[in-house]
Amino acid sequence: MNIVEYTDFLVKNVALEKDMVSVKEIGSTDDVINIEVLIKESDMGRVIGKNGKTSTAIRTLVQAYSYLHDKKHVKINIEAF
């Protein structure tokens, strides 16, 4: 499982409308992986969480996964459509 698949797995387990979740890697460099997460507007509150705690937890888990496998820094951008 690569970093994008892992991020997709985490976000889909939080979101209610799992079919509307899109996770893709955008514009990565040698030491940074940029991941874009697109979710439905109605799931934004669930994925971000109260005071951003859920999104922070997702970012922490993805970063830990990356350090164990790729040893790269990960930036996650969460947006709604």
N, C-alpha and C positions, 0 to 999 in steps of 0.2 A: 504494500500500500504506500503510495507516495504522499507527499505533504498536501496536495490538493484534494485527493480522495479522503484523507483523514479529516481535513477541514470540512468537506462536504458531509461526512458522516456525523461530525459533531453538530453542525448547524441543522441538519435534517432531523436530528433527535430532539432539538429544542423547538423548531418551527411546527406549527399546526398544518400548514399547507406544504407538505414535503415535495410535491411535484413542481412547485413554483420556485424552488431554491436553485440558484445557479452559482457555481463556484468555479473560477478559472484563474490561471496564473497570467499576470500581465506584466510586461516590461521588467523582467528580472535581470540583475547584474551578477557578477561573479560572487559577491558576498551577501546579496540581499535578494530575497524572494518576495515579490509583490503579489498578493492574492486579493481578488475582487469577489465579494459575496453580494449577490443580488437576491433580495427576498421581497415578498409581497408586503405592501404597506401595513396590512393588518397584523403581520407577524413581527413587525419592527420592535414593538414593545417587549415581546417575549425574548427575542434574540439579544437585544440590548440589555434588558433587565433593569431592575431598580438601581439607580445610581451607576449604571453601566457595569454592574457586577457580573452578569452573565457573559457579556462580550469580553470583559477582562479575563474571565476564566477560560473562555475559548481561546483567546490570544495566548494565554499562559500555557495551555496544553499543547497548542500547535507549536509554540516556540520550543518547548521541552522536547517534543517529537523531532523537531528539526535538529536540535543539538545532538540528539542521540543518533540521527541518521546522516544529515547533510552538513551539519555544523555551519549553517547559514542563519542570518538574521531574517525574520519574517515580519512583513508589514501586511496587515489585513485591513481592507477598506470595506465597510458594510454599508450598502445603500439599498433603498427601496425603489420599486417601480410600480 
